[in-house]
Amino acid sequence: MDSTKLWIKLMDIARKYWGCHQFPERSFFFRGYQFPVCARCTGIMIGYIVSIILLLCKVFFSWKLSAAFLLFMLIDAGLQYQFGVMSTNNRRLLSGMLFGIGFWELIACIIRSIIL
């Protein structure tokens, strides 16, 4: 499969299963190809991976810190949506990463509180 067909397939998968808007101005590019997901969704995916690694290494955050990580992205996205305050792709990436980490760490907090 050539790179263009692979790129089209990845874009379709991301749109269909991840639900990303894929706006070019809110996405990163590599060698002329747009990432299949926007900067914020890229960050969320990276955050999920980082969180899994942290959890496997038995690194746990408090529920308050996890919630703060979630709020950072919600505030960034909310300011952009509600008031037109433009975010940058780097800030979207960071807020997405924090959200991804905070999400799974918060799930881990809930599971630990049920089990312990």
N, CA, C and O atoms as a GROMACS GRO file, in nm:
protein
  464
    1MET      N    1   0.085  -0.117   0.000
    1MET     CA    2   0.000   0.000   0.000
    1MET      C    3   0.090   0.124   0.000
    1MET      O    4   0.179   0.135   0.084
    2ASP      N    5   0.067   0.215  -0.092
    2ASP     CA    6   0.151   0.334  -0.096
    2ASP      C    7   0.111   0.431   0.016
    2ASP      O    8   0.006   0.416   0.078
    3SER      N    9   0.195   0.530   0.040
    3SER     CA   10   0.176   0.618   0.156
    3SER      C   11   0.048   0.702   0.145
    3SER      O   12  -0.014   0.730   0.248
    4THR      N   13   0.008   0.740   0.027
    4THR     CA   14  -0.115   0.819   0.012
    4THR      C   15  -0.237   0.737   0.049
    4THR      O   16  -0.327   0.787   0.118
    5LYS      N   17  -0.243   0.612   0.005
    5LYS     CA   18  -0.356   0.526   0.038
    5LYS      C   19  -0.360   0.496   0.188
    5LYS      O   20  -0.467   0.493   0.248
    6LEU      N   21  -0.243   0.475   0.248
    6LEU     CA   22  -0.235   0.451   0.392
    6LEU      C   23  -0.284   0.573   0.468
    6LEU      O   24  -0.359   0.561   0.564
    7TRP      N   25  -0.241   0.693   0.424
    7TRP     CA   26  -0.283   0.817   0.488
    7TRP      C   27  -0.434   0.833   0.480
    7TRP      O   28  -0.498   0.868   0.580
    8ILE      N   29  -0.493   0.808   0.364
    8ILE     CA   30  -0.638   0.820   0.347
    8ILE      C   31  -0.711   0.721   0.439
    8ILE      O   32  -0.812   0.756   0.500
    9LYS      N   33  -0.659   0.601   0.448
    9LYS     CA   34  -0.719   0.498   0.535
    9LYS      C   35  -0.714   0.542   0.682
    9LYS      O   36  -0.813   0.529   0.754
   10LEU      N   37  -0.598   0.594   0.726
   10LEU     CA   38  -0.584   0.640   0.864
   10LEU      C   39  -0.677   0.758   0.893
   10LEU      O   40  -0.736   0.766   1.001
   11MET      N   41  -0.690   0.849   0.797
   11MET     CA   42  -0.781   0.964   0.813
   11MET      C   43  -0.925   0.915   0.828
   11MET      O   44  -1.000   0.966   0.912
   12ASP      N   45  -0.964   0.818   0.748
   12ASP     CA   46  -1.100   0.763   0.756
   12ASP      C   47  -1.125   0.694   0.889
   12ASP      O   48  -1.230   0.712   0.950
   13ILE      N   49  -1.028   0.616   0.935
   13ILE     CA   50  -1.041   0.545   1.062
   13ILE      C   51  -1.055   0.645   1.177
   13ILE      O   52  -1.142   0.630   1.263
   14ALA      N   53  -0.969   0.749   1.177
   14ALA     CA   54  -0.974   0.849   1.284
   14ALA      C   55  -1.107   0.924   1.285
   14ALA      O   56  -1.162   0.951   1.392
   15ARG      N   57  -1.157   0.956   1.169
   15ARG     CA   58  -1.285   1.028   1.161
   15ARG      C   59  -1.399   0.938   1.207
   15ARG      O   60  -1.488   0.983   1.281
   16LYS      N   61  -1.398   0.814   1.165
   16LYS     CA   62  -1.508   0.722   1.194
   16LYS      C   63  -1.508   0.673   1.339
   16LYS      O   64  -1.612   0.673   1.404
   17TYR      N   65  -1.392   0.631   1.389
   17TYR     CA   66  -1.387   0.565   1.520
   17TYR      C   67  -1.344   0.657   1.634
   17TYR      O   68  -1.382   0.632   1.748
   18TRP      N   69  -1.265   0.761   1.607
   18TRP     CA   70  -1.219   0.850   1.713
   18TRP      C   71  -1.310   0.972   1.721
   18TRP      O   72  -1.325   1.031   1.828
   19GLY      N   73  -1.370   1.011   1.611
   19GLY     CA   74  -1.460   1.125   1.608
   19GLY      C   75  -1.391   1.260   1.604
   19GLY      O   76  -1.448   1.361   1.645
   20CYS      N   77  -1.268   1.262   1.555
   20CYS     CA   78  -1.192   1.386   1.550
   20CYS      C   79  -1.237   1.472   1.431
   20CYS      O   80  -1.270   1.420   1.324
   21HIS      N   81  -1.239   1.604   1.451
   21HIS     CA   82  -1.280   1.695   1.344
   21HIS      C   83  -1.175   1.705   1.233
   21HIS      O   84  -1.209   1.734   1.118
   22GLN      N   85  -1.049   1.682   1.264
   22GLN     CA   86  -0.938   1.679   1.168
   22GLN      C   87  -0.917   1.811   1.093
   22GLN      O   88  -0.876   1.810   0.977
   23PHE      N   89  -0.944   1.924   1.159
   23PHE     CA   90  -0.919   2.052   1.093
   23PHE      C   91  -0.770   2.067   1.067
   23PHE      O   92  -0.690   2.052   1.159
   24PRO      N   93  -0.730   2.095   0.944
   24PRO     CA   94  -0.587   2.107   0.912
   24PRO      C   95  -0.514   2.212   0.997
   24PRO      O   96  -0.400   2.192   1.036
   25GLU      N   97  -0.582   2.325   1.024
   25GLU     CA   98  -0.516   2.431   1.101
   25GLU      C   99  -0.500   2.395   1.249
   25GLU      O  100  -0.429   2.464   1.322
   26ARG      N  101  -0.563   2.288   1.292
   26ARG     CA  102  -0.550   2.243   1.431
   26ARG      C  103  -0.481   2.107   1.438
   26ARG      O  104  -0.495   2.034   1.536
   27SER      N  105  -0.406   2.074   1.335
   27SER     CA  106  -0.339   1.944   1.327
   27SER      C  107  -0.191   1.963   1.297
   27SER      O  108  -0.149   2.066   1.244
   28PHE      N  109  -0.115   1.863   1.332
   28PHE     CA  110   0.027   1.860   1.297
   28PHE      C  111   0.043   1.792   1.162
   28PHE      O  112  -0.043   1.716   1.118
   29PHE      N  113   0.154   1.821   1.097
   29PHE     CA  114   0.186   1.761   0.968
   29PHE      C  115   0.324   1.696   0.979
   29PHE      O  116   0.411   1.746   1.049
   30PHE      N  117   0.342   1.586   0.909
   30PHE     CA  118   0.470   1.518   0.902
   30PHE      C  119   0.496   1.482   0.756
   30PHE      O  120   0.420   1.408   0.694
   31ARG      N  121   0.605   1.536   0.703
   31ARG     CA  122   0.644   1.513   0.563
   31ARG      C  123   0.528   1.540   0.466
   31ARG      O  124   0.506   1.466   0.370
   32GLY      N  125   0.458   1.648   0.493
   32GLY     CA  126   0.350   1.689   0.405
   32GLY      C  127   0.216   1.621   0.430
   32GLY      O  128   0.117   1.654   0.364
   33TYR      N  129   0.211   1.526   0.523
   33TYR     CA  130   0.086   1.456   0.554
   33TYR      C  131   0.031   1.503   0.688
   33TYR      O  132   0.104   1.512   0.787
   34GLN      N  133  -0.097   1.534   0.688
   34GLN     CA  134  -0.164   1.574   0.811
   34GLN      C  135  -0.180   1.454   0.902
   34GLN      O  136  -0.212   1.344   0.856
   35PHE      N  137  -0.158   1.474   1.033
   35PHE     CA  138  -0.186   1.366   1.128
   35PHE      C  139  -0.332   1.326   1.115
   35PHE      O  140  -0.416   1.412   1.086
   36PRO      N  141  -0.365   1.200   1.136
   36PRO     CA  142  -0.505   1.156   1.124
   36PRO      C  143  -0.598   1.219   1.227
   36PRO      O  144  -0.720   1.222   1.207
   37VAL      N  145  -0.542   1.269   1.336
   37VAL     CA  146  -0.622   1.337   1.438
   37VAL      C  147  -0.559   1.473   1.467
   37VAL      O  148  -0.442   1.496   1.439
   38CYS      N  149  -0.640   1.564   1.524
   38CYS     CA  150  -0.592   1.699   1.554
   38CYS      C  151  -0.488   1.696   1.667
   38CYS      O  152  -0.461   1.591   1.726
   39ALA      N  153  -0.432   1.812   1.696
   39ALA     CA  154  -0.328   1.822   1.799
   39ALA      C  155  -0.381   1.779   1.936
   39ALA      O  156  -0.311   1.710   2.010
   40ARG      N  157  -0.504   1.818   1.970
   40ARG     CA  158  -0.559   1.782   2.101
   40ARG      C  159  -0.582   1.631   2.111
   40ARG      O  160  -0.551   1.570   2.213
   41CYS      N  161  -0.637   1.571   2.006
   41CYS     CA  162  -0.659   1.426   2.007
   41CYS      C  163  -0.526   1.350   2.007
   41CYS      O  164  -0.514   1.244   2.069
   42THR      N  165  -0.425   1.405   1.938
   42THR     CA  166  -0.292   1.345   1.942
   42THR      C  167  -0.241   1.345   2.086
   42THR      O  168  -0.187   1.245   2.133
   43GLY      N  169  -0.260   1.457   2.156
   43GLY     CA  170  -0.219   1.466   2.295
   43GLY      C  171  -0.293   1.369   2.384
   43GLY      O  172  -0.233   1.307   2.473
   44ILE      N  173  -0.423   1.354   2.362
   44ILE     CA  174  -0.501   1.259   2.442
   44ILE      C  175  -0.447   1.117   2.423
   44ILE      O  176  -0.432   1.043   2.520
   45MET      N  177  -0.417   1.080   2.299
   45MET     CA  178  -0.363   0.946   2.273
   45MET      C  179  -0.227   0.928   2.340
   45MET      O  180  -0.200   0.823   2.399
   46ILE      N  181  -0.142   1.029   2.332
   46ILE     CA  182  -0.010   1.021   2.398
   46ILE      C  183  -0.031   1.012   2.549
   46ILE      O  184   0.038   0.935   2.617
   47GLY      N  185  -0.125   1.090   2.602
   47GLY     CA  186  -0.154   1.086   2.745
   47GLY      C  187  -0.201   0.949   2.791
   47GLY      O  188  -0.163   0.904   2.899
   48TYR      N  189  -0.283   0.883   2.710
   48TYR     CA  190  -0.327   0.747   2.743
   48TYR      C  191  -0.207   0.654   2.755
   48TYR      O  192  -0.198   0.575   2.849
   49ILE      N  193  -0.116   0.663   2.659
   49ILE     CA  194   0.002   0.577   2.660
   49ILE      C  195   0.090   0.606   2.781
   49ILE      O  196   0.135   0.514   2.849
   50VAL      N  197   0.113   0.734   2.809
   50VAL     CA  198   0.194   0.773   2.925
   50VAL      C  199   0.129   0.724   3.053
   50VAL      O  200   0.197   0.673   3.142
   51SER      N  201  -0.002   0.738   3.063
   51SER     CA  202  -0.074   0.695   3.182
   51SER      C  203  -0.062   0.544   3.203
   51SER      O  204  -0.045   0.499   3.317
   52ILE      N  205  -0.072   0.468   3.098
   52ILE     CA  206  -0.058   0.322   3.110
   52ILE      C  207   0.081   0.288   3.162
   52ILE      O  208   0.096   0.202   3.249
   53ILE      N  209   0.183   0.355   3.109
   53ILE     CA  210   0.321   0.332   3.156
   53ILE      C  211   0.333   0.369   3.304
   53ILE      O  212   0.392   0.294   3.382
   54LEU      N  213   0.276   0.485   3.344
   54LEU     CA  214   0.282   0.527   3.484
   54LEU      C  215   0.211   0.426   3.574
   54LEU      O  216   0.261   0.392   3.681
   55LEU      N  217   0.095   0.379   3.531
   55LEU     CA  218   0.020   0.283   3.612
   55LEU      C  219   0.094   0.150   3.624
   55LEU      O  220   0.093   0.087   3.730
   56LEU      N  221   0.159   0.107   3.516
   56LEU     CA  222   0.238  -0.017   3.521
   56LEU      C  223   0.358  -0.003   3.614
   56LEU      O  224   0.403  -0.100   3.674
   57CYS      N  225   0.411   0.120   3.624
   57CYS     CA  226   0.524   0.148   3.714
   57CYS      C  227   0.476   0.183   3.854
   57CYS      O  228   0.555   0.223   3.939
   58LYS      N  229   0.346   0.167   3.878
   58LYS     CA  230   0.284   0.195   4.006
   58LYS      C  231   0.301   0.340   4.052
   58LYS      O  232   0.322   0.367   4.170
   59VAL      N  233   0.293   0.431   3.956
   59VAL     CA  234   0.294   0.574   3.985
   59VAL      C  235   0.149   0.621   3.980
   59VAL      O  236   0.084   0.616   3.876
   60PHE      N  237   0.100   0.667   4.094
   60PHE     CA  238  -0.040   0.707   4.104
   60PHE      C  239  -0.048   0.853   4.145
   60PHE      O  240   0.033   0.902   4.224
   61PHE      N  241  -0.148   0.924   4.092
   61PHE     CA  242  -0.173   1.062   4.128
   61PHE      C  243  -0.298   1.068   4.215
   61PHE      O  244  -0.381   0.976   4.213
   62SER      N  245  -0.311   1.175   4.291
   62SER     CA  246  -0.433   1.194   4.370
   62SER      C  247  -0.548   1.226   4.276
   62SER      O  248  -0.527   1.267   4.162
   63TRP      N  249  -0.669   1.207   4.325
   63TRP     CA  250  -0.785   1.238   4.242
   63TRP      C  251  -0.793   1.387   4.214
   63TRP      O  252  -0.844   1.428   4.110
   64LYS      N  253  -0.742   1.470   4.306
   64LYS     CA  254  -0.745   1.615   4.286
   64LYS      C  255  -0.653   1.657   4.171
   64LYS      O  256  -0.690   1.739   4.088
   65LEU      N  257  -0.532   1.599   4.166
   65LEU     CA  258  -0.440   1.631   4.058
   65LEU      C  259  -0.495   1.578   3.925
   65LEU      O  260  -0.486   1.645   3.822
   66SER      N  261  -0.551   1.458   3.928
   66SER     CA  262  -0.610   1.401   3.807
   66SER      C  263  -0.723   1.489   3.755
   66SER      O  264  -0.734   1.512   3.635
   67ALA      N  265  -0.807   1.537   3.845
   67ALA     CA  266  -0.917   1.624   3.806
   67ALA      C  267  -0.865   1.757   3.751
   67ALA      O  268  -0.922   1.811   3.656
   68ALA      N  269  -0.757   1.808   3.810
   68ALA     CA  270  -0.697   1.933   3.760
   68ALA      C  271  -0.646   1.914   3.618
   68ALA      O  272  -0.660   2.003   3.535
   69PHE      N  273  -0.587   1.797   3.589
   69PHE     CA  274  -0.541   1.767   3.454
   69PHE      C  275  -0.658   1.769   3.355
   69PHE      O  276  -0.646   1.822   3.244
   70LEU      N  277  -0.771   1.712   3.396
   70LEU     CA  278  -0.890   1.713   3.310
   70LEU      C  279  -0.939   1.856   3.289
   70LEU      O  280  -0.975   1.894   3.177
   71LEU      N  281  -0.941   1.933   3.394
   71LEU     CA  282  -0.991   2.070   3.386
   71LEU      C  283  -0.907   2.158   3.294
   71LEU      O  284  -0.960   2.247   3.228
   72PHE      N  285  -0.776   2.134   3.291
   72PHE     CA  286  -0.688   2.216   3.206
   72PHE      C  287  -0.735   2.210   3.061
   72PHE      O  288  -0.744   2.314   2.995
   73MET      N  289  -0.764   2.090   3.011
   73MET     CA  290  -0.810   2.080   2.873
   73MET      C  291  -0.950   2.139   2.857
   73MET      O  292  -0.977   2.207   2.758
   74LEU      N  293  -1.038   2.114   2.953
   74LEU     CA  294  -1.173   2.166   2.942
   74LEU      C  295  -1.174   2.319   2.943
   74LEU      O  296  -1.253   2.381   2.872
   75ILE      N  297  -1.087   2.380   3.022
   75ILE     CA  298  -1.077   2.526   3.024
   75ILE      C  299  -1.020   2.576   2.891
   75ILE      O  300  -1.072   2.671   2.834
   76ASP      N  301  -0.914   2.513   2.843
   76ASP     CA  302  -0.854   2.553   2.716
   76ASP      C  303  -0.955   2.544   2.602
   76ASP      O  304  -0.971   2.638   2.524
   77ALA      N  305  -1.022   2.431   2.593
   77ALA     CA  306  -1.122   2.412   2.487
   77ALA      C  307  -1.242   2.504   2.506
   77ALA      O  308  -1.296   2.557   2.410
   78GLY      N  309  -1.284   2.522   2.631
   78GLY     CA  310  -1.398   2.606   2.660
   78GLY      C  311  -1.374   2.752   2.625
   78GLY      O  312  -1.460   2.819   2.568
   79LEU      N  313  -1.255   2.803   2.659
   79LEU     CA  314  -1.220   2.941   2.624
   79LEU      C  315  -1.220   2.960   2.473
   79LEU      O  316  -1.265   3.062   2.421
   80GLN      N  317  -1.168   2.861   2.403
   80GLN     CA  318  -1.163   2.868   2.258
   80GLN      C  319  -1.304   2.865   2.198
   80GLN      O  320  -1.336   2.944   2.110
   81TYR      N  321  -1.386   2.775   2.247
   81TYR     CA  322  -1.521   2.758   2.192
   81TYR      C  323  -1.613   2.874   2.230
   81TYR      O  324  -1.683   2.930   2.146
   82GLN      N  325  -1.611   2.909   2.359
   82GLN     CA  326  -1.708   3.007   2.410
   82GLN      C  327  -1.671   3.152   2.379
   82GLN      O  328  -1.757   3.234   2.347
   83PHE      N  329  -1.541   3.183   2.388
   83PHE     CA  330  -1.500   3.322   2.378
   83PHE      C  331  -1.409   3.351   2.259
   83PHE      O  332  -1.365   3.464   2.240
   84GLY      N  333  -1.380   3.250   2.179
   84GLY     CA  334  -1.295   3.270   2.062
   84GLY      C  335  -1.149   3.293   2.094
   84GLY      O  336  -1.074   3.341   2.009
   85VAL      N  337  -1.107   3.258   2.216
   85VAL     CA  338  -0.966   3.270   2.253
   85VAL      C  339  -0.891   3.158   2.183
   85VAL      O  340  -0.907   3.041   2.218
   86MET      N  341  -0.809   3.193   2.085
   86MET     CA  342  -0.742   3.092   2.006
   86MET      C  343  -0.631   3.023   2.085
   86MET      O  344  -0.548   3.087   2.149
   87SER      N  345  -0.633   2.894   2.077
   87SER     CA  346  -0.530   2.812   2.137
   87SER      C  347  -0.426   2.782   2.029
   87SER      O  348  -0.454   2.797   1.910
   88THR      N  349  -0.309   2.739   2.071
   88THR     CA  350  -0.207   2.698   1.975
   88THR      C  351  -0.204   2.545   1.969
   88THR      O  352  -0.254   2.479   2.060
   89ASN      N  353  -0.147   2.490   1.864
   89ASN     CA  354  -0.139   2.344   1.856
   89ASN      C  355  -0.054   2.286   1.968
   89ASN      O  356  -0.083   2.177   2.017
   90ASN      N  357   0.050   2.358   2.010
   90ASN     CA  358   0.131   2.307   2.121
   90ASN      C  359   0.052   2.306   2.251
   90ASN      O  360   0.063   2.212   2.329
   91ARG      N  361  -0.030   2.409   2.274
   91ARG     CA  362  -0.113   2.410   2.394
   91ARG      C  363  -0.221   2.303   2.385
   91ARG      O  364  -0.254   2.239   2.485
   92ARG      N  365  -0.277   2.284   2.266
   92ARG     CA  366  -0.376   2.176   2.248
   92ARG      C  367  -0.313   2.039   2.276
   92ARG      O  368  -0.374   1.954   2.340
   93LEU      N  369  -0.190   2.020   2.227
   93LEU     CA  370  -0.119   1.894   2.251
   93LEU      C  371  -0.098   1.872   2.401
   93LEU      O  372  -0.126   1.764   2.452
   94LEU      N  373  -0.050   1.976   2.471
   94LEU     CA  374  -0.024   1.965   2.615
   94LEU      C  375  -0.154   1.940   2.692
   94LEU      O  376  -0.159   1.854   2.779
   95SER      N  377  -0.258   2.017   2.660
   95SER     CA  378  -0.384   1.998   2.733
   95SER      C  379  -0.443   1.860   2.705
   95SER      O  380  -0.502   1.799   2.794
   96GLY      N  381  -0.428   1.810   2.583
   96GLY     CA  382  -0.474   1.676   2.552
   96GLY      C  383  -0.395   1.569   2.627
   96GLY      O  384  -0.453   1.472   2.676
   97MET      N  385  -0.263   1.587   2.636
   97MET     CA  386  -0.180   1.491   2.710
   97MET      C  387  -0.221   1.487   2.857
   97MET      O  388  -0.236   1.380   2.915
   98LEU      N  389  -0.238   1.605   2.916
   98LEU     CA  390  -0.279   1.610   3.057
   98LEU      C  391  -0.416   1.546   3.076
   98LEU      O  392  -0.438   1.475   3.174
   99PHE      N  393  -0.508   1.569   2.982
   99PHE     CA  394  -0.639   1.508   2.990
   99PHE      C  395  -0.628   1.356   2.984
   99PHE      O  396  -0.689   1.285   3.064
  100GLY      N  397  -0.549   1.305   2.888
  100GLY     CA  398  -0.532   1.160   2.875
  100GLY      C  399  -0.474   1.097   3.000
  100GLY      O  400  -0.518   0.990   3.042
  101ILE      N  401  -0.375   1.162   3.059
  101ILE     CA  402  -0.315   1.112   3.183
  101ILE      C  403  -0.417   1.121   3.296
  101ILE      O  404  -0.438   1.025   3.370
  102GLY      N  405  -0.479   1.238   3.310
  102GLY     CA  406  -0.575   1.259   3.418
  102GLY      C  407  -0.693   1.165   3.412
  102GLY      O  408  -0.741   1.119   3.515
  103PHE      N  409  -0.740   1.136   3.291
  103PHE     CA  410  -0.854   1.047   3.275
  103PHE      C  411  -0.825   0.909   3.334
  103PHE      O  412  -0.902   0.860   3.417
  104TRP      N  413  -0.714   0.847   3.292
  104TRP     CA  414  -0.684   0.712   3.340
  104TRP      C  415  -0.639   0.710   3.484
  104TRP      O  416  -0.664   0.613   3.556
  105GLU      N  417  -0.572   0.816   3.528
  105GLU     CA  418  -0.534   0.822   3.669
  105GLU      C  419  -0.659   0.836   3.757
  105GLU      O  420  -0.664   0.778   3.865
  106LEU      N  421  -0.758   0.911   3.711
  106LEU     CA  422  -0.882   0.925   3.786
  106LEU      C  423  -0.957   0.792   3.790
  106LEU      O  424  -1.013   0.755   3.894
  107ILE      N  425  -0.959   0.720   3.680
  107ILE     CA  426  -1.019   0.585   3.678
  107ILE      C  427  -0.946   0.495   3.778
  107ILE      O  428  -1.010   0.419   3.851
  108ALA      N  429  -0.813   0.504   3.780
  108ALA     CA  430  -0.734   0.422   3.874
  108ALA      C  431  -0.768   0.460   4.018
  108ALA      O  432  -0.776   0.373   4.104
  109CYS      N  433  -0.788   0.590   4.046
  109CYS     CA  434  -0.826   0.635   4.180
  109CYS      C  435  -0.960   0.574   4.221
  109CYS      O  436  -0.977   0.528   4.334
  110ILE      N  437  -1.054   0.574   4.129
  110ILE     CA  438  -1.186   0.520   4.158
  110ILE      C  439  -1.177   0.370   4.184
  110ILE      O  440  -1.238   0.320   4.278
  111ILE      N  441  -1.102   0.299   4.102
  111ILE     CA  442  -1.086   0.154   4.121
  111ILE      C  443  -1.017   0.124   4.253
  111ILE      O  444  -1.058   0.033   4.325
  112ARG      N  445  -0.911   0.200   4.284
  112ARG     CA  446  -0.842   0.178   4.412
  112ARG      C  447  -0.934   0.203   4.531
  112ARG      O  448  -0.928   0.131   4.631
  113SER      N  449  -1.020   0.305   4.522
  113SER     CA  450  -1.109   0.335   4.634
  113SER      C  451  -1.216   0.226   4.650
  113SER      O  452  -1.262   0.202   4.762
  114ILE      N  453  -1.254   0.161   4.542
  114ILE     CA  454  -1.353   0.053   4.550
  114ILE      C  455  -1.288  -0.073   4.607
  114ILE      O  456  -1.348  -0.142   4.689
  115ILE      N  457  -1.167  -0.102   4.563
  115ILE     CA  458  -1.100  -0.226   4.604
  115ILE      C  459  -1.045  -0.217   4.744
  115ILE      O  460  -1.053  -0.314   4.820
  116LEU      N  461  -0.990  -0.103   4.781
  116LEU     CA  462  -0.923  -0.090   4.912
  116LEU      C  463  -1.017  -0.048   5.021
  116LEU      O  464  -0.975  -0.033   5.136
   0.00000   0.00000   0.00000
